[in-house]
Amino acid sequence: MTRHLISSADLTRHDVESILATAESMHDVQRREVKKVPTLRGRTVINFFFEDSTRTRSSFEIAGKWMSADTINLSAKGSSTSKGESLRDTAMTVDAMAVDALVIRHNASGAARQVSQWVRCSVINAGDGTHEHPTQALLDAYTLRSRMGRLDGKHVVIVGDLTHSRVFRSNVITLKTLGARVTVVAPPTLMPAGVTAWSETDGFATSWDLDAVIDGDDAVDAMMMLRVQRERMSGGYFPTAREYTVGYGLTRERLERLVRRNPDVLVMHPGPMNRGLEIAAEVADAPQSVVLDQVSAGVAVRMAVLYHLLAGESAEQLPEGAQA
């Protein structure tokens, strides 16, 4: 791996598989009574979040603490950025305190890469605007592999608000890196500009018709529903919530059709969920749902990412004390 994790495109297949293999050992730590290993003792990790977060922020905090790193949480409201300080000055100020890693979430696309050019510590992109969210894609891949094994040839469908989704972008890259076949589905108003050219280059399919994909010749192995990000929408991307659900929501009836085609189909959602909008409540809680598995995987995968970035050359071996 390189010194930073900014984009899923930064990772080769070997990198991804190494992180996921390490995450398996880290997941064993979660099952212990005492969830602590000394792997990153003496290291300092700053979680700097300019946007609200529950899963990502808490999982990075838990990951650092379980690996014995000194973990500190900062928010924009509690930092000097609320007084008008620039992102550059804030990042360089934190870096001057000799921290080892800066986990950053920012509402501007490209912010994480820009910060990585200003600081000496490792930078991990925890979500930048509508650009990318690489650790979410890694934990999604980990969840799928734990149920399916290798992803080569598996058909994963990503549905919803693609225009505003950083999860979609990182997942397409990571899933293709691992050999999966990917189809993305959205209404025309939520299909990103330029996606056709990107799909032709990277070899994934696009569709405006969810039902056609569900009933098509290529059975679905995993259906990933994305949140409708109303906070990023400045206009009317669809007439009503009901109309969106009718066209693109994962309803109980659609799940039944998926299961008839493939009894082992998985349902995913990166959270937070708008129950009743992009996913029905009974589907979110169905046996096919692995939503909570994704949350659990988030800690293990983020432990693995911190390990590979901060443990130096020894990161090719599993960390001492993380064995089952």
N, C-alpha and C positions, 0 to 999 in steps of 0.2 A: 504493500500500500504506500501511497504518497503520504506526506506529512499532514494533509488535511482531508476531510471528506465533505466536499461541496456538492458534487453531482454524482448520481448513480453511474454516469458515464466515466467517472474516474476509476471505476472498479472493473478489472478483468474478471473472467469467469473464475480463474484461480483465486482471486481476491475474495469474491463473493462466497465461494465454497469454503475457503479458509475461515472467514468470519462465521459462517453458519455452523461449521464444525466446532469452532470454539464456543459458540452459543449453546451447543448441546451440553458441553461441560458446565457452562455457566448456569444453564437451566437446572442442573443437578443441585447447585447451591440453593436455589429457591425452595427445593423440597426438604432441606435440612432444618433441624430445629434451630441451630445457630447459623444464620445466613451471613457469614463473614469470611473473606479470604484476604490475605495480606498483600495481594498482587500489586496494588498501586499505593502502598503505604509511602507517605512522604510527597505524594503528588497532589496538586491543587487543580480542581476543576470548577470553572465558573459557568453557571447556567444563566445566560442573559436573554430574557424573553421580553420582546417589545409587543407581543401579542398574547392574548389569553391562551392558556393551555392547561389541561388536566393530565391527560395520558402521557404526552411527550415530556413535559417538564418533570412530573413526579417520577417517571420511569428513569430518566437520566439522573435524577437526584438519588433514587434508590440504588441504581447501578453503581454510581460513584461511591456511595457509602458502603455498600456491601463489598466493594473491592478495597476498602480502607483508605480511599482518597479523601482529602479535605474538600468537601463540596459546598459551594456557596451559591445561593440563588439571588439574582438581581432582576429587577423589573424596570421598565422605562420610567414608570411613575416614581419609583424610589431612587432613581439615579439623577445625575446632573443633566441628562438629556431633557428632563422636564423643565430645566432652567434655561434651556436654549443651547446647551453644549452640543457640538456636532458629533455625529456617530464616529468620525475619525478620532477626535480628541478623546471621546469616552473609551473607545477600543484601545487606543495607545496608552491611556492612563491605567486601564486594567492590566494590560500587558506589561507595563513597567513594574508591576508588583510581583513579577517573576512567576506568574501562573503557568501551568503546563498545558491546559486546554480551555478553550472558550467555546461553549455550546450556545449557538445564537439562533433565535427565531426573530424574524423581522418582516414587516409588512411590505417591504420593497423588494421586488425581484432583483437578484444580483447582489444583495447586501452582504451575504455571507462571503462570496468570492472577493468582494471589495475589501472586507475586513481582513481576510487572509493575506492581503497584500500589504497591510499596515502593521501586522503584529508578528512576533517571533514564535508565539505558542501555536499549538495545533488548533485548527478551527473545524468545528463540526456543524454542518448546516442542519438545523432542526426545523426548517421550513422557511423559505424566503418568498413572500408574496404569492404569486401564482406560478412560480418557477418550479422548484423541486423540494422533495422531502425524502432524501435517500435512506434514512434509517427506517422510515415507515415501509418503504419498499422491501428492505431487508427482512423486517419482521414478518411482512406478508409472505415473502418467499419461504421463510423458516416455518411458518404455520402450514403452508401448503406442502412443503417437503415432509413435515412430520406426519402428515396424513397420507400423502401420495407416493412418497419416495422421490425419485428423480422427476424433474418437470419436463424433460424432453418430450415433445409431442403433445403435452397436455393442453387442453383448450380452456383458456381463462378469458372471461368476458367482463369488461369494466363498463359500468353503466352510470350515467348521470351528468352532473354539472362538470363537464370536461374543461370548459373555458376557464373556470376559476380554480381548477384543482391541480395543486402541486403533487398530490399523491398519484394522480393518473400519469403524469409525465415520468416520475421516477419508477413507477411500477412497470410501465411499458418497457423502459430500458432494462431493468433488472430481470424481468420475466423473459425477454428476448435473449438476454445474456445467458440465461439458464436453459434455453432451448424450447420454451413454451410457445404455443401459438396463441396470439392475442387478438381479440376483437373488441373494439370500443364502440359504444352505443350512446347516442345523445340526440335530443331534438336539434334541428338545424340551428336554432338560436344559441345553443350551448355547445356547439361543435367548434373547436378553436380554429381560427384562421391559419391556413397553412398545413392543417393536419393531413390533407390528402397527399401533399408532396412528401411529408415526413413518413407517412405510412408506406408510400411506394419505395422510399429509401430503406427503411428499417423492416419492412415486411410484416406489417400488421394490418388487419382489416378494419374498416369503418362501416357503420350502419346507422340509419335513422329509425329502423324498425326493430324494436326489442322482440316482438312476437315472432318475427321472421327468423331471428337468430335462435330463439328458444326452440322453434320447431324445425330448424334447418337440418341439413344432412349431417352436420358436424356437431355431435352431442357436446354439451357443456360440462366441463369437469369442475369449474369453480365460477361462481357469479359474484363479482365484487360491486357492491352498490356504493355510490359516492354521495356525500351530503350535498344538498342544495344550499349553496353558500349565499344566503340572502344578504349578508352584511357586505358582500363585495359587489352586489348588483345595484346599478344606478338606474336601470330601466326595467321595462316589462319583458322578461325573457320567456315567459309563458303566461297565458291569460289568467288561469286560476290554479290553486294547489290541487284541486280535484282533477282538473284536466291533465296536469303533470302525472299524477298517480295513475290515471287511466292509461296513459300512453307509456310511462316509463317506470312506474313503481313496481317493486317486487311484491306482488300480492300473493295470497295463499293459493289462488288458482294457478298462477304462473309457476310457483314452486312445485305444485303437484305435477305440472307438465314436465318440469325439469327432472323431477324424481322418476317419473315414468320412463324417461329416456336414459337416465343414469342414476340408479339408486344411491350411488356414492357421491353425488354432487355436493359441493360445499358452498355455503353462503358466507360472504365476508362483508365487513364494513369497517372503515378506519376510525369511525366515530368523530365527533358525537353524532348520534342518529336522530333524524327527524322521523320518529315513529308515525306511521300513517301517511307520510309524504313519499319518500323514496323507498321505504320498506315498511311492510305491515308489521304490527306488533307481534302477531303470532308467528311470522316468519323469522323475526329477529330472535325469538326464543325457541325456534324449532330445533329438532335434533341435528339438522344439517348445518346449523349456524355455528361458526367457529369464532364469533366476535370476541368472546372472552379469552379464547386461546390466543388471539392476536394481542390482547392486552398483556397476557402473561409472557408471551414471546418478546414483547417490547423491552422488558427489563433484561432478559438474557442476551438479546441481540445488542443492546446498547452497552452492556458490560463487555461484550466481545469487541465492539468497535473501540471503546476506550482502551481495552487491552492491546489491540493491534496498533493503535496510534501511539500509545504511551509506554509500552513495555519494551520498546527497542527491538533489536535483532532477534531476541529470544521469542518474539511473538509467533515464530513458526512452530513452536512447541506449545502444548497445552500448559496453562499456568499451574504452578505448584499450588496444591491446596484446593484446586477446583475439581479434583477427581471425585467421582462418586464414592 
